[in-house]
Amino acid sequence: MQKLFALMHARNMEFIRDKGTLFWNLVFPIFLVFGFAFAFSGGDDALFKVGIIGGPENPDVFPGISSVDLVSYDETDLALNKLRHHQIDMVVDYGEREYYVNEESSKGEVAETLFLAGGAPGFERRAVSGEPIRYVDWFVPGVIGMNMMFSCIFGVGWIIVRYRKNGVLKRLKATPVRAVEFVSAQLISRLYIVLLTAAVVYTGSNFFLKFMMQGSYLNLLLVTAIATVCMISFGLVFAARIKSEELANGLMNVALWPMMAFSGIFFSLEGTPLALQKIARAFPLTHYVEASRAIMLDGATLGEIMPNLIVLVGLTALFLLVSSLTFKWE
């Protein structure tokens, strides 16, 4: 344990003394949250978004109107939940011959008027109500996840590669430190650094922006911890054998940028090609963003996000197995 704590302390002090890294992990995400909050604080855009349940492949809900985005849903409850939160403007259920509107949404009122003007034969009206979700409420889990991803993968993977290149690992190999102790110290050190910075980012932003929080903070912390371990394990895969910082940096960026672009951080994947949605399901960041949003915006319990947690735990086990089998000191 003394060896483990000594390694953890050395890594923590290295992180704290690196002012650039400290700024990136603490201050930059807060600037990003406030920047997007300001950029998207204007009124609603002109595009209608309508949920379709059990309809034809290309339903003609609004004849002659092209500025309508139609999204198909398999579950009525999911579509209605998005309608309550103003994420879509209307829901049309072809199976039950019903349409739903949110009576608190001005866009929903206009969408209903256009829908009825187009005919809408035999559809019965249903009404829901609910609090709207601001873009910043939807966006903040993605910011935390993105910051966590870069901090974990570069903060562990790239650092160990640098240690190997500079001969630090070669020197540690001559000491009583075992590989499992060294890797565990890196993992634990990065885990509580990431959790601490995530808490600072969330608390500092929430003090001014007052994020929507329908679920449990404890559940959100647990999900963040599991996802952090998964990301650290992913970083260890790159750190296992590579000895060139340039190669490691290139490979990490190849893996990180698609994950950042297609994990639902900046925009919803609804309405995107099905193949892209399936690829996104393989990214650990996708499951963290989904689970944390479900907790914050929908009040989801651990049971409801269990599929996301199972994927994160499974990917963690896979990454740790690969990194442990391929790890080399030199």
C-alpha positions in Angstrom: 0.0 0.0 0.0 2.9 2.4 0.7 4.2 1.9 -2.9 0.7 2.4 -4.3 0.1 5.6 -2.3 3.6 6.9 -3.2 2.9 6.5 -6.9 -0.6 8.1 -6.6 0.9 11.1 -4.7 3.6 11.6 -7.4 1.0 11.4 -10.2 -1.3 13.9 -8.4 1.5 16.4 -7.8 2.5 16.1 -11.4 -1.0 16.9 -12.5 -1.4 19.9 -10.1 1.9 21.4 -11.1 1.0 21.3 -14.8 -0.9 24.6 -15.1 -2.0 24.1 -18.7 -3.6 20.7 -17.9 -5.2 22.1 -14.8 -6.7 25.0 -16.8 -8.0 22.6 -19.5 -9.7 20.3 -17.0 -11.2 22.9 -14.7 -11.8 26.2 -16.5 -12.3 25.3 -20.2 -15.4 23.1 -19.7 -17.0 25.9 -17.6 -16.3 28.4 -20.4 -17.8 25.9 -22.9 -21.0 25.5 -20.9 -21.5 29.2 -20.6 -20.6 29.8 -24.2 -23.2 27.3 -25.5 -25.8 28.6 -22.9 -25.4 32.1 -24.4 -25.3 30.9 -28.0 -28.5 28.9 -27.7 -30.4 31.2 -25.3 -32.5 32.8 -28.1 -36.0 31.8 -29.1 -37.2 28.6 -30.7 -36.1 28.0 -34.3 -38.5 27.7 -37.1 -38.3 24.0 -37.7 -41.0 21.7 -36.4 -40.1 18.3 -35.0 -43.0 15.7 -35.0 -42.8 12.2 -33.6 -44.4 9.4 -35.7 -45.7 6.2 -34.1 -46.7 3.2 -36.3 -47.0 5.3 -39.5 -46.0 4.6 -43.1 -42.4 4.9 -44.1 -42.8 8.4 -45.5 -45.9 9.9 -43.9 -47.4 13.1 -45.5 -48.3 14.7 -42.2 -48.1 18.3 -43.4 -48.8 18.4 -47.1 -47.0 21.1 -48.9 -44.8 22.0 -45.9 -41.1 21.0 -46.0 -39.8 22.6 -42.8 -40.9 19.6 -40.6 -38.6 17.0 -39.2 -40.4 13.6 -38.8 -38.9 11.2 -36.2 -40.2 7.6 -35.9 -40.6 6.1 -32.4 -41.3 2.5 -31.4 -42.4 3.4 -27.9 -45.3 5.8 -27.2 -44.0 6.7 -23.7 -40.7 7.8 -25.1 -42.3 10.0 -27.7 -44.7 11.6 -25.1 -41.9 12.2 -22.6 -40.0 14.1 -25.3 -43.2 16.0 -26.1 -43.6 17.0 -22.4 -40.1 18.4 -22.3 -40.7 20.4 -25.6 -38.0 18.3 -27.4 -40.6 17.6 -30.1 -43.6 19.7 -31.1 -46.3 17.0 -31.7 -46.8 13.3 -31.7 -48.9 11.5 -34.3 -50.0 7.9 -33.5 -51.2 6.1 -36.6 -52.0 2.9 -34.7 -54.4 4.5 -32.2 -55.4 7.3 -34.7 -54.5 9.9 -32.1 -52.3 13.0 -32.1 -50.7 14.6 -29.0 -49.8 18.2 -28.4 -48.2 20.0 -25.5 -50.6 22.8 -24.4 -47.7 24.8 -23.0 -45.8 24.9 -26.3 -46.4 27.7 -28.7 -44.8 25.7 -31.5 -47.1 22.8 -30.7 -50.1 25.0 -31.2 -48.9 26.1 -34.6 -48.0 22.5 -35.6 -51.5 21.3 -34.6 -53.1 24.1 -36.7 -51.1 23.0 -39.7 -51.9 19.4 -39.1 -55.6 20.0 -38.9 -55.5 22.2 -42.0 -54.0 19.3 -43.9 -57.0 17.1 -43.2 -56.0 14.7 -40.4 -59.1 12.5 -40.9 -60.2 10.4 -38.0 -57.4 11.5 -35.5 -58.5 12.2 -32.0 -56.7 15.0 -30.0 -54.8 14.3 -26.8 -53.0 16.9 -24.6 -50.0 16.7 -22.4 -48.1 19.3 -20.4 -44.6 19.6 -19.0 -41.6 21.8 -18.3 -39.3 22.6 -21.3 -35.7 21.6 -21.3 -33.2 24.3 -22.2 -30.3 23.4 -24.6 -27.8 23.9 -21.8 -29.7 21.4 -19.6 -29.4 18.9 -22.4 -25.8 19.8 -23.2 -24.1 19.8 -19.8 -23.9 15.9 -19.5 -22.1 15.9 -22.8 -19.6 18.6 -21.7 -18.8 16.6 -18.5 -18.5 13.4 -20.6 -16.2 15.0 -23.2 -14.0 16.5 -20.5 -13.8 13.2 -18.8 -12.9 11.4 -22.0 -10.0 13.6 -22.8 -8.8 13.8 -19.2 -8.8 10.0 -18.8 -7.4 8.9 -22.2 -4.7 11.6 -22.5 -4.1 11.9 -18.7 -3.3 8.1 -18.5 -2.5 6.8 -21.9 -0.3 9.6 -23.2 1.4 10.0 -19.8 2.4 6.4 -19.6 3.7 6.5 -23.2 5.8 9.5 -22.2 7.1 7.6 -19.1 8.1 4.7 -21.4 9.9 7.0 -23.9 11.7 8.9 -21.1 12.9 5.7 -19.4 10.7 6.2 -16.3 9.1 2.8 -16.6 12.4 1.2 -17.2 13.6 2.6 -13.8 10.4 1.6 -12.1 10.9 -1.9 -13.4 14.1 -2.2 -11.3 12.2 -1.3 -8.1 9.8 -3.6 -6.1 6.8 -1.9 -7.8 4.8 -4.4 -9.8 2.9 -3.6 -13.0 -0.5 -4.0 -11.3 0.5 -1.6 -8.6 1.7 1.0 -11.0 -1.4 0.7 -13.3 -3.7 0.7 -10.2 -2.1 3.9 -8.9 -2.6 5.6 -12.3 -6.2 4.5 -12.4 -7.1 5.6 -8.9 -5.3 8.9 -9.1 -7.0 9.8 -12.4 -10.4 8.5 -11.1 -10.7 11.0 -8.2 -9.1 13.8 -10.2 -11.7 13.4 -12.9 -14.6 13.1 -10.4 -13.4 16.2 -8.5 -13.1 18.3 -11.7 -16.5 17.1 -12.9 -18.0 18.1 -9.6 -16.3 21.5 -9.8 -17.5 22.0 -13.4 -21.1 21.0 -12.6 -21.3 23.0 -9.3 -19.7 26.1 -10.7 -21.9 26.2 -13.8 -25.1 25.2 -11.8 -24.6 28.0 -9.4 -25.5 30.5 -12.2 -27.4 28.4 -14.7 -29.6 26.2 -12.4 -29.6 22.9 -14.4 -32.6 20.7 -14.4 -32.1 17.8 -12.1 -35.0 15.3 -11.8 -33.0 12.3 -10.5 -30.5 11.4 -7.8 -27.2 13.1 -7.5 -25.8 9.9 -6.0 -26.9 7.9 -9.1 -25.3 10.6 -11.3 -22.0 10.3 -9.3 -22.1 6.5 -9.6 -22.6 6.6 -13.4 -19.8 9.1 -13.7 -17.4 7.0 -11.7 -18.2 3.8 -13.7 -17.8 5.7 -17.0 -14.5 7.3 -15.7 -13.0 3.9 -15.0 -14.1 2.7 -18.4 -12.4 5.7 -20.1 -9.2 5.2 -18.1 -9.2 1.5 -19.1 -9.5 2.6 -22.7 -6.5 4.9 -22.2 -4.5 2.0 -20.8 -5.0 0.1 -24.1 -3.0 2.8 -25.9 -0.4 2.9 -23.1 0.2 -0.8 -23.0 3.0 -1.0 -25.6 3.3 2.2 -27.6 6.6 4.1 -27.0 6.2 7.0 -29.4 4.3 10.1 -28.2 3.5 11.1 -31.7 2.0 7.7 -32.6 0.1 7.6 -29.4 -1.3 11.1 -30.0 -2.4 10.2 -33.5 -4.1 6.9 -32.5 -5.9 8.6 -29.6 -7.2 11.3 -31.8 -8.4 8.8 -34.4 -10.4 7.1 -31.6 -11.6 10.2 -29.7 -12.9 12.6 -32.5 -15.4 10.2 -33.9 -16.5 9.4 -30.4 -16.9 13.1 -29.6 -18.8 13.8 -32.8 -21.2 10.9 -32.8 -21.9 10.2 -29.1 -24.8 12.7 -28.9 -22.8 15.5 -27.1 -23.7 18.4 -29.4 -26.8 17.1 -31.2 -29.3 14.3 -30.9 -28.7 11.2 -33.0 -32.4 10.9 -33.7 -33.1 11.1 -37.4 -29.6 10.2 -38.3 -28.8 7.1 -40.5 -29.5 3.8 -38.7 -26.0 2.6 -39.4 -24.5 5.7 -37.6 -26.7 5.1 -34.6 -25.5 1.5 -34.4 -21.9 2.5 -34.6 -22.5 5.1 -31.8 -23.8 2.3 -29.5 -20.2 0.9 -29.4 -18.8 4.1 -27.9 -18.6 4.2 -24.1 -19.2 8.0 -24.2 -22.6 7.4 -25.8 -23.8 5.3 -22.9 -22.5 7.7 -20.3 -24.3 10.7 -22.0 -27.5 8.7 -22.4 -27.5 7.5 -18.8 -26.6 10.9 -17.2 -29.2 12.7 -19.3 -31.8 10.2 -18.3 -31.0 10.8 -14.6 -30.9 14.6 -14.9 -33.8 15.2 -17.3 -36.1 12.2 -16.8 -35.4 11.2 -13.2 -34.3 7.7 -14.3 -33.4 5.2 -11.6 -30.4 2.8 -11.8 -32.7 0.0 -13.0 -33.8 2.1 -15.9 -30.3 2.9 -17.0 -29.0 -0.6 -16.3 -28.4 -1.5 -20.0 -26.0 1.5 -20.3 -24.2 0.5 -17.1 -23.9 -3.1 -18.3 -22.2 -2.0 -21.5 -19.8 0.4 -19.6 -18.8 -2.4 -17.2 -18.4 -4.9 -20.1 -16.2 -2.5 -22.0 -14.1 -1.8 -18.9 -13.5 -5.5 -18.5 -12.5 -5.8 -22.1 -10.2 -2.8 -22.1 -8.5 -4.0 -18.9 -8.0 -7.5 -20.3 -6.4 -6.2 -23.5 -4.1 -3.8 -21.7 -3.0 -6.3 -19.1 -2.1 -8.9 -21.7 -0.2 -6.4 -23.8 1.5 -4.2 -21.2 5.3 -3.8 -21.3 7.6 -1.8 -19.1 10.1 -1.0 -21.9 
